Amino acid sequence: MSFLDSSFDDENYFYDQSKNIDDEIRKCKEHILASGIYDCTESVEDLIQVCIEKEKFNDAFYFINLLLETFPYNSEYWLQKGNIFNAVGNFEEAINCFNKSLSLNPADSEALIDRAASEENLGLFEESKNSFETALSNDPNNEEATYGLGMLYQRQENFQQALVYFLKTIELDPEFSEAYYEIGFSYENLNNFLKALESYDKFLEFEPYNPNGWYNRGIVLVKMNKLEKAIESYDLAVAIKDDFASAWFNKGNALADLGRFESAIAAFKKSLDIDKYDEASSYNIANIYEELGDLINAIKYYTEAIKINDQYYEAYLARGFCYDSSGKYHLALKDFNKAISLSQDNAEAWYAKADLEYSLGQLQEAVESYKAALNIEPDNFEIWFNLAETFLEMGNWLEAMNAYNECIRINPLDAASFYGKAKINFILSKTQDAVDCLKSAFAIDPSIKTEFAKEYPEIKSSKLFKKLLGEI
């Protein structure tokens, strides 16, 4: 019924969704101006709640202030005003209202619980904890306060303590469905995946159409390496909520891990359709195309990811590898340089750039890039070995020798590094040193004898080589 009905009955007013909220607000204000607020307080209380739900906060404040002008010692109205301040994010004023409510009704657990929420939002962990604990001291069986303490500890990432309160919550109320969800989340973060799965299953018994429950269940099943079961959970999540981008994304990851690439691409594309700014979906699509050898589509989707996020280091690097494989070396080099500019402390981009420069015959530039990579990862065997090979090709024998020595430091059983040192010692006419290195190389990998014979046919038939063949 409208506030303008001549047969206005305050006790029977409940907001109907079919009504126009703006019309109802206007009629209520007109009625109050004409007749005062005394005969419609319950209707105003209902309307305030609707205003909060519809985010018409100015109107909510208007009505609650009218009530408080008339009934300044009503603790419930101060509580409601605090909740309006909470809704608009003014937590300091919310706390002031809750304190006023508590001064009028000190044992009101609801006011203490709501104050605790505001205190937590301000980062006042101890104050929030004290408010919850005071509520529990007044009412030890208050499941809302118990649950609130669990959430407080969970948001502090103290999952073990959070569990204590969540488990207590379901002791107090075995049908408190949200507590089962948070128990699952806490167990998941404690890597107790079996218990997490049991808790999510229990939650879903109460709320089978909750997409988040199926989604979190899928995440746990992935961690348990039950990918097919996880996909089933993600399917249920998106069946309930088709625009659940994260569920489509996670489904794509699970499908990709199973090698079902076409289906994975379809899932990622669905995620991208829902969230046009999801660079990770675009990147993953590109990654699969690259895995399938479809470099054209891989480059297309890496480029899309970069359009969404022009600071996407991994996308530049991956696209650079695709350009490199496609023979578009200068575009590859441009991407590697961009990746380096975005992440100076990442060896992979420097390493990729160095290998490309080596392929382009830019040996000195390659050396500098390898060194830059080694400044970040000084124990990376592959980079040291490629640097040694580059120095060897440049004729920089001593630097090459030092690089091979670093390789042997990292991997004392690398035959190729000993063989590289042997070649340099032959060049430097350090025959005995060369022989010692060859002995080490042949001992680790006898097949290097064949390689040596092909590379040094003039030495192959010498007495020295025959002696080596006999000794090893």
Protein Blocks (a to p, Z undefined) as FASTA:
>chain_A
ZZklmklcfklgccdfkbcfklmmmmmmmmmmmnojmlmmmmmmmmmmmmmmnopaklmm
mmmmmmmmmmmmbmklmmmmmmmmmmnopaklmmmmmmmmmmmmmmlmklmmmmmmmmmm
nopaklmmmmmmmmmmmmmmlmklmmmmmmmmmmnopaklmmmmmmmmmmmmmmlmklmm
mmmmmmmmnopaklmmmmmmmmmmmmmmbmklmmmmmmmmmmnopaklmmmmmmmmmmmm
mmlmklmmmmmmmmmmnopaklmmmmmmmmmmmmmmlmklmmmmmmmmmmnopaklmmmm
mmmmmmmmmmlmklmmmmmmmmmmnopamlmmmmmmmmmmmmmmbmklmmmmmmmmmmno
pamlmmmmmmmmmmmmmmlmklmmmmmmmmmmnopaklmmmmmmmmmmmmmmbfklmmmm
mmmmmmnopaklmmmmmmmmmmmmmmlmmmmmmmmmmlmmpmklmmmmmmZZ
